[in-house]
Amino acid sequence: MAKAKRDEQLFQRLRAHGLRKRPAKIVSEHNGRGRPAKAVTQVVSDLNKLVRYVEDRVSGGPQKRQAAAKKVAKTRRAKAHSRSNAAKKAARTRAKGRA
């Protein structure tokens, strides 16, 4: 079987956009026919994960999640305090009935 020829134009474009040589070579060797090799699929998957991570960071994801977590914790504390007060009130009511 002949060795797969690399799409030089694609390779140069990937390299110009900052992709390292090895992943650029793996992707550019896939000729577009048939099912891509496992390595090609892995490189594309890794690049997609990187894009999602960068988009999350740019849109302020971690700060949003931190603010949401603080709000949830505050609500949880408030609800627990409310349940505690209700239980104390019920205990006082029951104590009055026994006396």
Gaussian input, Z-matrix of N, CA and C with variables (Angstrom, degrees):
# hf/3-21g

backbone

0 1
 N
 C     1     B1
 C     2     B2     1     A1
 N     3     B3     2     A2     1     D1
 C     4     B4     3     A3     2     D2
 C     5     B5     4     A4     3     D3
 N     6     B6     5     A5     4     D4
 C     7     B7     6     A6     5     D5
 C     8     B8     7     A7     6     D6
 N     9     B9     8     A8     7     D7
 C    10    B10     9     A9     8     D8
 C    11    B11    10    A10     9     D9
 N    12    B12    11    A11    10    D10
 C    13    B13    12    A12    11    D11
 C    14    B14    13    A13    12    D12
 N    15    B15    14    A14    13    D13
 C    16    B16    15    A15    14    D14
 C    17    B17    16    A16    15    D15
 N    18    B18    17    A17    16    D16
 C    19    B19    18    A18    17    D17
 C    20    B20    19    A19    18    D18
 N    21    B21    20    A20    19    D19
 C    22    B22    21    A21    20    D20
 C    23    B23    22    A22    21    D21
 N    24    B24    23    A23    22    D22
 C    25    B25    24    A24    23    D23
 C    26    B26    25    A25    24    D24
 N    27    B27    26    A26    25    D25
 C    28    B28    27    A27    26    D26
 C    29    B29    28    A28    27    D27
 N    30    B30    29    A29    28    D28
 C    31    B31    30    A30    29    D29
 C    32    B32    31    A31    30    D30
 N    33    B33    32    A32    31    D31
 C    34    B34    33    A33    32    D32
 C    35    B35    34    A34    33    D33
 N    36    B36    35    A35    34    D34
 C    37    B37    36    A36    35    D35
 C    38    B38    37    A37    36    D36
 N    39    B39    38    A38    37    D37
 C    40    B40    39    A39    38    D38
 C    41    B41    40    A40    39    D39
 N    42    B42    41    A41    40    D40
 C    43    B43    42    A42    41    D41
 C    44    B44    43    A43    42    D42
 N    45    B45    44    A44    43    D43
 C    46    B46    45    A45    44    D44
 C    47    B47    46    A46    45    D45
 N    48    B48    47    A47    46    D46
 C    49    B49    48    A48    47    D47
 C    50    B50    49    A49    48    D48
 N    51    B51    50    A50    49    D49
 C    52    B52    51    A51    50    D50
 C    53    B53    52    A52    51    D51
 N    54    B54    53    A53    52    D52
 C    55    B55    54    A54    53    D53
 C    56    B56    55    A55    54    D54
 N    57    B57    56    A56    55    D55
 C    58    B58    57    A57    56    D56
 C    59    B59    58    A58    57    D57
 N    60    B60    59    A59    58    D58
 C    61    B61    60    A60    59    D59
 C    62    B62    61    A61    60    D60
 N    63    B63    62    A62    61    D61
 C    64    B64    63    A63    62    D62
 C    65    B65    64    A64    63    D63
 N    66    B66    65    A65    64    D64
 C    67    B67    66    A66    65    D65
 C    68    B68    67    A67    66    D66
 N    69    B69    68    A68    67    D67
 C    70    B70    69    A69    68    D68
 C    71    B71    70    A70    69    D69
 N    72    B72    71    A71    70    D70
 C    73    B73    72    A72    71    D71
 C    74    B74    73    A73    72    D72
 N    75    B75    74    A74    73    D73
 C    76    B76    75    A75    74    D74
 C    77    B77    76    A76    75    D75
 N    78    B78    77    A77    76    D76
 C    79    B79    78    A78    77    D77
 C    80    B80    79    A79    78    D78
 N    81    B81    80    A80    79    D79
 C    82    B82    81    A81    80    D80
 C    83    B83    82    A82    81    D81
 N    84    B84    83    A83    82    D82
 C    85    B85    84    A84    83    D83
 C    86    B86    85    A85    84    D84
 N    87    B87    86    A86    85    D85
 C    88    B88    87    A87    86    D86
 C    89    B89    88    A88    87    D87
 N    90    B90    89    A89    88    D88
 C    91    B91    90    A90    89    D89
 C    92    B92    91    A91    90    D90
 N    93    B93    92    A92    91    D91
 C    94    B94    93    A93    92    D92
 C    95    B95    94    A94    93    D93
 N    96    B96    95    A95    94    D94
 C    97    B97    96    A96    95    D95
 C    98    B98    97    A97    96    D96
 N    99    B99    98    A98    97    D97
 C   100   B100    99    A99    98    D98
 C   101   B101   100   A100    99    D99
 N   102   B102   101   A101   100   D100
 C   103   B103   102   A102   101   D101
 C   104   B104   103   A103   102   D102
 N   105   B105   104   A104   103   D103
 C   106   B106   105   A105   104   D104
 C   107   B107   106   A106   105   D105
 N   108   B108   107   A107   106   D106
 C   109   B109   108   A108   107   D107
 C   110   B110   109   A109   108   D108
 N   111   B111   110   A110   109   D109
 C   112   B112   111   A111   110   D110
 C   113   B113   112   A112   111   D111
 N   114   B114   113   A113   112   D112
 C   115   B115   114   A114   113   D113
 C   116   B116   115   A115   114   D114
 N   117   B117   116   A116   115   D115
 C   118   B118   117   A117   116   D116
 C   119   B119   118   A118   117   D117
 N   120   B120   119   A119   118   D118
 C   121   B121   120   A120   119   D119
 C   122   B122   121   A121   120   D120
 N   123   B123   122   A122   121   D121
 C   124   B124   123   A123   122   D122
 C   125   B125   124   A124   123   D123
 N   126   B126   125   A125   124   D124
 C   127   B127   126   A126   125   D125
 C   128   B128   127   A127   126   D126
 N   129   B129   128   A128   127   D127
 C   130   B130   129   A129   128   D128
 C   131   B131   130   A130   129   D129
 N   132   B132   131   A131   130   D130
 C   133   B133   132   A132   131   D131
 C   134   B134   133   A133   132   D132
 N   135   B135   134   A134   133   D133
 C   136   B136   135   A135   134   D134
 C   137   B137   136   A136   135   D135
 N   138   B138   137   A137   136   D136
 C   139   B139   138   A138   137   D137
 C   140   B140   139   A139   138   D138
 N   141   B141   140   A140   139   D139
 C   142   B142   141   A141   140   D140
 C   143   B143   142   A142   141   D141
 N   144   B144   143   A143   142   D142
 C   145   B145   144   A144   143   D143
 C   146   B146   145   A145   144   D144
 N   147   B147   146   A146   145   D145
 C   148   B148   147   A147   146   D146
 C   149   B149   148   A148   147   D147
 N   150   B150   149   A149   148   D148
 C   151   B151   150   A150   149   D149
 C   152   B152   151   A151   150   D150
 N   153   B153   152   A152   151   D151
 C   154   B154   153   A153   152   D152
 C   155   B155   154   A154   153   D153
 N   156   B156   155   A155   154   D154
 C   157   B157   156   A156   155   D155
 C   158   B158   157   A157   156   D156
 N   159   B159   158   A158   157   D157
 C   160   B160   159   A159   158   D158
 C   161   B161   160   A160   159   D159
 N   162   B162   161   A161   160   D160
 C   163   B163   162   A162   161   D161
 C   164   B164   163   A163   162   D162
 N   165   B165   164   A164   163   D163
 C   166   B166   165   A165   164   D164
 C   167   B167   166   A166   165   D165
 N   168   B168   167   A167   166   D166
 C   169   B169   168   A168   167   D167
 C   170   B170   169   A169   168   D168
 N   171   B171   170   A170   169   D169
 C   172   B172   171   A171   170   D170
 C   173   B173   172   A172   171   D171
 N   174   B174   173   A173   172   D172
 C   175   B175   174   A174   173   D173
 C   176   B176   175   A175   174   D174
 N   177   B177   176   A176   175   D175
 C   178   B178   177   A177   176   D176
 C   179   B179   178   A178   177   D177
 N   180   B180   179   A179   178   D178
 C   181   B181   180   A180   179   D179
 C   182   B182   181   A181   180   D180
 N   183   B183   182   A182   181   D181
 C   184   B184   183   A183   182   D182
 C   185   B185   184   A184   183   D183
 N   186   B186   185   A185   184   D184
 C   187   B187   186   A186   185   D185
 C   188   B188   187   A187   186   D186
 N   189   B189   188   A188   187   D187
 C   190   B190   189   A189   188   D188
 C   191   B191   190   A190   189   D189
 N   192   B192   191   A191   190   D190
 C   193   B193   192   A192   191   D191
 C   194   B194   193   A193   192   D192
 N   195   B195   194   A194   193   D193
 C   196   B196   195   A195   194   D194
 C   197   B197   196   A196   195   D195
 N   198   B198   197   A197   196   D196
 C   199   B199   198   A198   197   D197
 C   200   B200   199   A199   198   D198
 N   201   B201   200   A200   199   D199
 C   202   B202   201   A201   200   D200
 C   203   B203   202   A202   201   D201
 N   204   B204   203   A203   202   D202
 C   205   B205   204   A204   203   D203
 C   206   B206   205   A205   204   D204
 N   207   B207   206   A206   205   D205
 C   208   B208   207   A207   206   D206
 C   209   B209   208   A208   207   D207
 N   210   B210   209   A209   208   D208
 C   211   B211   210   A210   209   D209
 C   212   B212   211   A211   210   D210
 N   213   B213   212   A212   211   D211
 C   214   B214   213   A213   212   D212
 C   215   B215   214   A214   213   D213
 N   216   B216   215   A215   214   D214
 C   217   B217   216   A216   215   D215
 C   218   B218   217   A217   216   D216
 N   219   B219   218   A218   217   D217
 C   220   B220   219   A219   218   D218
 C   221   B221   220   A220   219   D219
 N   222   B222   221   A221   220   D220
 C   223   B223   222   A222   221   D221
 C   224   B224   223   A223   222   D222
 N   225   B225   224   A224   223   D223
 C   226   B226   225   A225   224   D224
 C   227   B227   226   A226   225   D225
 N   228   B228   227   A227   226   D226
 C   229   B229   228   A228   227   D227
 C   230   B230   229   A229   228   D228
 N   231   B231   230   A230   229   D229
 C   232   B232   231   A231   230   D230
 C   233   B233   232   A232   231   D231
 N   234   B234   233   A233   232   D232
 C   235   B235   234   A234   233   D233
 C   236   B236   235   A235   234   D234
 N   237   B237   236   A236   235   D235
 C   238   B238   237   A237   236   D236
 C   239   B239   238   A238   237   D237
 N   240   B240   239   A239   238   D238
 C   241   B241   240   A240   239   D239
 C   242   B242   241   A241   240   D240
 N   243   B243   242   A242   241   D241
 C   244   B244   243   A243   242   D242
 C   245   B245   244   A244   243   D243
 N   246   B246   245   A245   244   D244
 C   247   B247   246   A246   245   D245
 C   248   B248   247   A247   246   D246
 N   249   B249   248   A248   247   D247
 C   250   B250   249   A249   248   D248
 C   251   B251   250   A250   249   D249
 N   252   B252   251   A251   250   D250
 C   253   B253   252   A252   251   D251
 C   254   B254   253   A253   252   D252
 N   255   B255   254   A254   253   D253
 C   256   B256   255   A255   254   D254
 C   257   B257   256   A256   255   D255
 N   258   B258   257   A257   256   D256
 C   259   B259   258   A258   257   D257
 C   260   B260   259   A259   258   D258
 N   261   B261   260   A260   259   D259
 C   262   B262   261   A261   260   D260
 C   263   B263   262   A262   261   D261
 N   264   B264   263   A263   262   D262
 C   265   B265   264   A264   263   D263
 C   266   B266   265   A265   264   D264
 N   267   B267   266   A266   265   D265
 C   268   B268   267   A267   266   D266
 C   269   B269   268   A268   267   D267
 N   270   B270   269   A269   268   D268
 C   271   B271   270   A270   269   D269
 C   272   B272   271   A271   270   D270
 N   273   B273   272   A272   271   D271
 C   274   B274   273   A273   272   D272
 C   275   B275   274   A274   273   D273
 N   276   B276   275   A275   274   D274
 C   277   B277   276   A276   275   D275
 C   278   B278   277   A277   276   D276
 N   279   B279   278   A278   277   D277
 C   280   B280   279   A279   278   D278
 C   281   B281   280   A280   279   D279
 N   282   B282   281   A281   280   D280
 C   283   B283   282   A282   281   D281
 C   284   B284   283   A283   282   D282
 N   285   B285   284   A284   283   D283
 C   286   B286   285   A285   284   D284
 C   287   B287   286   A286   285   D285
 N   288   B288   287   A287   286   D286
 C   289   B289   288   A288   287   D287
 C   290   B290   289   A289   288   D288
 N   291   B291   290   A290   289   D289
 C   292   B292   291   A291   290   D290
 C   293   B293   292   A292   291   D291
 N   294   B294   293   A293   292   D292
 C   295   B295   294   A294   293   D293
 C   296   B296   295   A295   294   D294

   B1=1.4541
   B2=1.5261
   B3=1.3179
   B4=1.4589
   B5=1.5268
   B6=1.3123
   B7=1.4605
   B8=1.5350
   B9=1.3067
   B10=1.4682
   B11=1.5208
   B12=1.3293
   B13=1.4631
   B14=1.5205
   B15=1.2901
   B16=1.4567
   B17=1.5316
   B18=1.3251
   B19=1.4641
   B20=1.5246
   B21=1.3250
   B22=1.4691
   B23=1.5250
   B24=1.3255
   B25=1.4681
   B26=1.5349
   B27=1.3259
   B28=1.4606
   B29=1.5211
   B30=1.3239
   B31=1.4657
   B32=1.5350
   B33=1.3285
   B34=1.4662
   B35=1.5248
   B36=1.3257
   B37=1.4680
   B38=1.5301
   B39=1.3282
   B40=1.4694
   B41=1.5158
   B42=1.3384
   B43=1.4653
   B44=1.5303
   B45=1.3367
   B46=1.4627
   B47=1.5211
   B48=1.3337
   B49=1.4655
   B50=1.5154
   B51=1.3327
   B52=1.4565
   B53=1.5095
   B54=1.3272
   B55=1.4628
   B56=1.5267
   B57=1.2986
   B58=1.4604
   B59=1.5219
   B60=1.3317
   B61=1.4508
   B62=1.5292
   B63=1.3172
   B64=1.4711
   B65=1.5370
   B66=1.3552
   B67=1.4664
   B68=1.5346
   B69=1.3305
   B70=1.4685
   B71=1.5203
   B72=1.3129
   B73=1.4633
   B74=1.5309
   B75=1.3330
   B76=1.4671
   B77=1.5269
   B78=1.3308
   B79=1.4625
   B80=1.5252
   B81=1.3223
   B82=1.4647
   B83=1.5270
   B84=1.3229
   B85=1.4683
   B86=1.5242
   B87=1.3161
   B88=1.4650
   B89=1.5184
   B90=1.3325
   B91=1.4584
   B92=1.5203
   B93=1.3147
   B94=1.4553
   B95=1.5071
   B96=1.3247
   B97=1.4621
   B98=1.5158
   B99=1.2988
   B100=1.4593
   B101=1.5099
   B102=1.2997
   B103=1.4652
   B104=1.5310
   B105=1.3417
   B106=1.4620
   B107=1.5327
   B108=1.3147
   B109=1.4577
   B110=1.5214
   B111=1.3280
   B112=1.4702
   B113=1.5305
   B114=1.3289
   B115=1.4679
   B116=1.5263
   B117=1.3338
   B118=1.4693
   B119=1.5242
   B120=1.3175
   B121=1.4610
   B122=1.5253
   B123=1.3232
   B124=1.4687
   B125=1.5305
   B126=1.3210
   B127=1.4689
   B128=1.5259
   B129=1.3293
   B130=1.4664
   B131=1.5288
   B132=1.3278
   B133=1.4591
   B134=1.5279
   B135=1.3352
   B136=1.4665
   B137=1.5243
   B138=1.3283
   B139=1.4662
   B140=1.5243
   B141=1.3354
   B142=1.4664
   B143=1.5246
   B144=1.3341
   B145=1.4681
   B146=1.5183
   B147=1.3367
   B148=1.4561
   B149=1.5257
   B150=1.3143
   B151=1.4696
   B152=1.5245
   B153=1.3420
   B154=1.4709
   B155=1.5201
   B156=1.3344
   B157=1.4675
   B158=1.5277
   B159=1.3316
   B160=1.4715
   B161=1.5269
   B162=1.3407
   B163=1.4671
   B164=1.5255
   B165=1.3247
   B166=1.4635
   B167=1.5243
   B168=1.3291
   B169=1.4698
   B170=1.5272
   B171=1.3306
   B172=1.4656
   B173=1.5260
   B174=1.3393
   B175=1.4634
   B176=1.5269
   B177=1.3248
   B178=1.4622
   B179=1.5103
   B180=1.3078
   B181=1.4602
   B182=1.5168
   B183=1.3405
   B184=1.4660
   B185=1.5357
   B186=1.3334
   B187=1.4586
   B188=1.5248
   B189=1.3252
   B190=1.4621
   B191=1.5174
   B192=1.3385
   B193=1.4642
   B194=1.5247
   B195=1.3250
   B196=1.4628
   B197=1.5265
   B198=1.3263
   B199=1.4632
   B200=1.5272
   B201=1.3266
   B202=1.4637
   B203=1.5175
   B204=1.3209
   B205=1.4650
   B206=1.5317
   B207=1.3337
   B208=1.4693
   B209=1.5270
   B210=1.3266
   B211=1.4591
   B212=1.5264
   B213=1.3171
   B214=1.4617
   B215=1.5223
   B216=1.3341
   B217=1.4660
   B218=1.5275
   B219=1.3295
   B220=1.4651
   B221=1.5258
   B222=1.3222
   B223=1.4651
   B224=1.5256
   B225=1.3252
   B226=1.4584
   B227=1.5332
   B228=1.3347
   B229=1.4793
   B230=1.5221
   B231=1.3259
   B232=1.4689
   B233=1.5230
   B234=1.3341
   B235=1.4719
   B236=1.5254
   B237=1.3340
   B238=1.4644
   B239=1.5286
   B240=1.3291
   B241=1.4630
   B242=1.5356
   B243=1.3143
   B244=1.4603
   B245=1.5256
   B246=1.3461
   B247=1.4718
   B248=1.5169
   B249=1.3107
   B250=1.4591
   B251=1.5280
   B252=1.3268
   B253=1.4737
   B254=1.5187
   B255=1.3397
   B256=1.4633
   B257=1.5302
   B258=1.3385
   B259=1.4591
   B260=1.5290
   B261=1.3303
   B262=1.4701
   B263=1.5275
   B264=1.3335
   B265=1.4557
   B266=1.5343
   B267=1.3335
   B268=1.4681
   B269=1.5230
   B270=1.3226
   B271=1.4743
   B272=1.5241
   B273=1.3401
   B274=1.4611
   B275=1.5213
   B276=1.3368
   B277=1.4776
   B278=1.5374
   B279=1.3267
   B280=1.4723
   B281=1.5197
   B282=1.3362
   B283=1.4568
   B284=1.5256
   B285=1.3331
   B286=1.4665
   B287=1.5397
   B288=1.3264
   B289=1.4625
   B290=1.5169
   B291=1.3063
   B292=1.4636
   B293=1.5191
   B294=1.3135
   B295=1.4578
   B296=1.5071
   A1=108.67
   A2=116.39
   A3=121.07
   A4=110.30
   A5=114.54
   A6=119.58
   A7=108.95
   A8=116.51
   A9=120.91
   A10=110.13
   A11=115.57
   A12=120.36
   A13=109.23
   A14=114.56
   A15=119.85
   A16=109.46
   A17=115.80
   A18=121.46
   A19=106.33
   A20=115.86
   A21=121.64
   A22=111.99
   A23=116.32
   A24=119.63
   A25=110.43
   A26=116.48
   A27=120.69
   A28=110.52
   A29=115.94
   A30=121.02
   A31=110.47
   A32=116.70
   A33=120.80
   A34=111.62
   A35=116.34
   A36=119.84
   A37=110.74
   A38=116.81
   A39=120.38
   A40=110.91
   A41=116.30
   A42=120.21
   A43=110.85
   A44=116.63
   A45=120.90
   A46=111.16
   A47=116.39
   A48=120.03
   A49=112.67
   A50=117.29
   A51=120.40
   A52=116.27
   A53=117.46
   A54=118.80
   A55=108.65
   A56=116.60
   A57=120.29
   A58=110.86
   A59=114.06
   A60=120.28
   A61=113.93
   A62=117.64
   A63=120.96
   A64=111.92
   A65=119.10
   A66=117.63
   A67=112.60
   A68=117.25
   A69=120.12
   A70=110.01
   A71=116.43
   A72=121.47
   A73=110.20
   A74=116.55
   A75=121.52
   A76=110.34
   A77=116.63
   A78=120.73
   A79=110.84
   A80=117.62
   A81=120.00
   A82=112.41
   A83=118.38
   A84=120.39
   A85=112.38
   A86=117.75
   A87=119.56
   A88=108.05
   A89=116.69
   A90=120.82
   A91=114.09
   A92=119.05
   A93=121.08
   A94=113.92
   A95=117.29
   A96=120.42
   A97=109.31
   A98=115.59
   A99=118.98
   A100=112.54
   A101=113.74
   A102=121.09
   A103=110.18
   A104=118.02
   A105=119.20
   A106=111.26
   A107=114.58
   A108=120.30
   A109=109.54
   A110=115.11
   A111=120.89
   A112=110.31
   A113=117.26
   A114=121.36
   A115=110.95
   A116=116.33
   A117=120.19
   A118=109.43
   A119=116.23
   A120=121.06
   A121=110.82
   A122=116.59
   A123=121.35
   A124=111.05
   A125=117.16
   A126=120.94
   A127=109.90
   A128=116.67
   A129=120.75
   A130=110.24
   A131=117.15
   A132=121.35
   A133=110.95
   A134=116.43
   A135=120.77
   A136=111.64
   A137=116.15
   A138=119.68
   A139=110.98
   A140=116.93
   A141=119.99
   A142=111.25
   A143=117.01
   A144=120.52
   A145=110.65
   A146=116.10
   A147=120.85
   A148=111.08
   A149=116.82
   A150=120.96
   A151=110.20
   A152=117.35
   A153=120.43
   A154=111.50
   A155=117.18
   A156=121.37
   A157=110.61
   A158=116.10
   A159=120.05
   A160=110.50
   A161=116.99
   A162=120.10
   A163=111.00
   A164=116.69
   A165=121.13
   A166=110.66
   A167=115.83
   A168=119.77
   A169=111.49
   A170=116.46
   A171=120.95
   A172=111.02
   A173=116.80
   A174=119.80
   A175=112.80
   A176=118.36
   A177=121.51
   A178=113.27
   A179=117.46
   A180=123.00
   A181=115.14
   A182=118.02
   A183=118.60
   A184=113.44
   A185=117.12
   A186=119.94
   A187=110.58
   A188=116.63
   A189=120.26
   A190=110.44
   A191=115.99
   A192=119.83
   A193=110.74
   A194=116.62
   A195=119.88
   A196=110.27
   A197=116.95
   A198=120.56
   A199=110.52
   A200=116.53
   A201=120.46
   A202=110.90
   A203=117.02
   A204=121.03
   A205=110.82
   A206=116.69
   A207=120.05
   A208=110.89
   A209=116.20
   A210=120.16
   A211=110.57
   A212=117.13
   A213=121.08
   A214=110.61
   A215=117.13
   A216=120.93
   A217=110.63
   A218=116.16
   A219=120.63
   A220=110.23
   A221=116.56
   A222=121.40
   A223=110.54
   A224=116.05
   A225=120.33
   A226=111.04
   A227=115.52
   A228=119.78
   A229=110.81
   A230=116.62
   A231=121.00
   A232=110.84
   A233=116.25
   A234=120.10
   A235=110.80
   A236=117.31
   A237=120.93
   A238=110.18
   A239=116.28
   A240=121.06
   A241=109.81
   A242=116.47
   A243=121.42
   A244=111.13
   A245=116.83
   A246=120.17
   A247=110.83
   A248=116.54
   A249=121.17
   A250=110.82
   A251=116.12
   A252=119.56
   A253=111.55
   A254=116.72
   A255=120.47
   A256=110.44
   A257=117.05
   A258=121.37
   A259=110.20
   A260=116.81
   A261=120.30
   A262=110.73
   A263=115.59
   A264=119.63
   A265=110.47
   A266=116.30
   A267=120.19
   A268=110.77
   A269=116.83
   A270=120.15
   A271=110.28
   A272=117.44
   A273=120.35
   A274=111.04
   A275=115.85
   A276=120.68
   A277=110.62
   A278=116.33
   A279=120.03
   A280=110.65
   A281=116.92
   A282=120.71
   A283=110.84
   A284=118.27
   A285=121.56
   A286=110.22
   A287=115.66
   A288=120.26
   A289=112.39
   A290=118.04
   A291=122.40
   A292=112.39
   A293=115.66
   A294=119.41
   A295=113.84
   D1=135.78
   D2=-178.41
   D3=-73.30
   D4=147.99
   D5=178.49
   D6=-71.04
   D7=138.84
   D8=-177.63
   D9=-64.68
   D10=132.67
   D11=176.66
   D12=-80.05
   D13=144.96
   D14=-178.32
   D15=-91.14
   D16=139.12
   D17=174.82
   D18=-78.02
   D19=100.34
   D20=-172.69
   D21=-63.33
   D22=-37.22
   D23=-179.14
   D24=-65.15
   D25=-44.19
   D26=177.86
   D27=-64.29
   D28=-42.62
   D29=179.44
   D30=-58.73
   D31=-48.50
   D32=-179.53
   D33=-63.39
   D34=-38.46
   D35=179.95
   D36=-66.40
   D37=-44.46
   D38=178.29
   D39=-61.36
   D40=-42.90
   D41=179.20
   D42=-64.71
   D43=-39.31
   D44=-179.12
   D45=-64.78
   D46=-28.96
   D47=179.63
   D48=-91.09
   D49=12.86
   D50=170.79
   D51=95.69
   D52=3.98
   D53=178.42
   D54=-76.87
   D55=139.89
   D56=-179.21
   D57=-68.05
   D58=161.71
   D59=-171.98
   D60=-60.42
   D61=-45.77
   D62=-174.86
   D63=-63.22
   D64=-52.52
   D65=178.57
   D66=-63.95
   D67=-34.98
   D68=178.09
   D69=-63.36
   D70=-39.48
   D71=179.63
   D72=-66.33
   D73=-44.07
   D74=-179.53
   D75=-60.04
   D76=-47.21
   D77=-177.59
   D78=-68.82
   D79=-41.67
   D80=-175.88
   D81=-73.35
   D82=-16.31
   D83=178.08
   D84=-80.75
   D85=-15.85
   D86=177.34
   D87=-75.80
   D88=125.20
   D89=-173.00
   D90=-86.76
   D91=-0.56
   D92=178.46
   D93=88.87
   D94=-10.32
   D95=177.86
   D96=-97.27
   D97=137.92
   D98=176.72
   D99=75.75
   D100=-171.23
   D101=-178.54
   D102=-80.02
   D103=133.69
   D104=-179.48
   D105=-67.41
   D106=152.41
   D107=178.50
   D108=-65.35
   D109=160.16
   D110=-179.09
   D111=-59.49
   D112=-37.90
   D113=-179.19
   D114=-64.22
   D115=-40.59
   D116=179.35
   D117=-64.13
   D118=-45.35
   D119=179.42
   D120=-60.55
   D121=-40.47
   D122=-179.73
   D123=-65.70
   D124=-43.67
   D125=179.66
   D126=-61.91
   D127=-46.06
   D128=-179.66
   D129=-63.51
   D130=-40.46
   D131=178.37
   D132=-62.29
   D133=-44.58
   D134=178.74
   D135=-62.28
   D136=-40.29
   D137=178.85
   D138=-66.00
   D139=-39.17
   D140=177.66
   D141=-63.95
   D142=-40.84
   D143=177.26
   D144=-61.36
   D145=-41.68
   D146=179.26
   D147=-62.87
   D148=-42.29
   D149=179.22
   D150=-62.49
   D151=-46.21
   D152=178.88
   D153=-61.02
   D154=-39.93
   D155=179.59
   D156=-63.75
   D157=-45.68
   D158=-178.87
   D159=-65.01
   D160=-42.52
   D161=178.34
   D162=-61.55
   D163=-38.70
   D164=178.27
   D165=-63.73
   D166=-44.01
   D167=-179.95
   D168=-64.97
   D169=-40.57
   D170=-178.46
   D171=-66.59
   D172=-37.34
   D173=-178.16
   D174=-83.16
   D175=7.76
   D176=176.16
   D177=78.27
   D178=29.44
   D179=-176.29
   D180=-54.18
   D181=-53.60
   D182=-177.28
   D183=-60.56
   D184=-39.19
   D185=179.19
   D186=-66.98
   D187=-39.75
   D188=178.79
   D189=-62.74
   D190=-44.10
   D191=-179.40
   D192=-65.75
   D193=-38.28
   D194=179.69
   D195=-65.10
   D196=-43.15
   D197=178.92
   D198=-63.62
   D199=-41.32
   D200=178.94
   D201=-64.15
   D202=-40.44
   D203=179.75
   D204=-64.45
   D205=-40.71
   D206=178.00
   D207=-64.05
   D208=-40.52
   D209=179.68
   D210=-64.57
   D211=-42.15
   D212=178.86
   D213=-63.26
   D214=-43.10
   D215=179.68
   D216=-63.10
   D217=-40.63
   D218=179.62
   D219=-63.97
   D220=-44.01
   D221=179.11
   D222=-63.00
   D223=-42.72
   D224=-179.79
   D225=-61.05
   D226=-43.88
   D227=178.06
   D228=-61.94
   D229=-43.71
   D230=-178.94
   D231=-62.70
   D232=-43.18
   D233=179.25
   D234=-64.57
   D235=-40.62
   D236=179.35
   D237=-64.44
   D238=-40.83
   D239=178.76
   D240=-63.43
   D241=-41.94
   D242=178.60
   D243=-62.59
   D244=-44.10
   D245=178.42
   D246=-63.53
   D247=-39.48
   D248=179.81
   D249=-63.18
   D250=-45.48
   D251=178.59
   D252=-62.73
   D253=-39.80
   D254=179.13
   D255=-64.20
   D256=-39.91
   D257=179.68
   D258=-65.96
   D259=-40.62
   D260=178.81
   D261=-64.34
   D262=-42.15
   D263=179.39
   D264=-63.44
   D265=-41.33
   D266=178.69
   D267=-64.63
   D268=-38.18
   D269=179.46
   D270=-65.87
   D271=-39.90
   D272=177.30
   D273=-63.66
   D274=-41.79
   D275=178.99
   D276=-61.92
   D277=-44.57
   D278=179.60
   D279=-64.63
   D280=-36.76
   D281=-179.66
   D282=-66.81
   D283=-35.51
   D284=178.35
   D285=-65.38
   D286=-37.21
   D287=-177.86
   D288=-68.24
   D289=-28.74
   D290=-178.81
   D291=-79.46
   D292=-27.41
   D293=-174.40
   D294=-76.60

